[in-house]
Amino acid sequence: LTNANLTGADLTGADLLNADLTDANLTYANLTNANLTGATFQGANLEGAHLARATLYLANLTDANLSGADLTDAYLEGANLNLVIWSDTTCPNGVVQSTECPRTAAG
């Protein structure tokens, strides 16, 4: 799925274990409850994406754009968050921030 255009796609509950979504456009995609364990989102555009309750364990989000994304109750433990763009991002704990989010809802 490298360079895929998935703008507005409904991927609710999708199992994308170890998927390669490098440079993919997932603007406003719905990834609620998706299994994204080990997935690569390097350079991906996730602006406005819904990632509530998604599992991003060990995912690579280097250089990803998470502006306006909803990560409520998402699991980011072990995720690579280097150079992620954070702007009005709803973090796993429900707090909207423009800086790096904690990796768990409790964090």
Secondary structure, DSSP 8 states (H G I E B T S, - for coil): -TT-B-TT-B-TT-B-TT-B-TT-B-TT-B-TT-B-TT-B-TT-B-TT-B-TT-B-TT-B-TT-B-TT-B-TT-B-TT-B-TT-B-SSEE-TTS-EESS---SSTT-
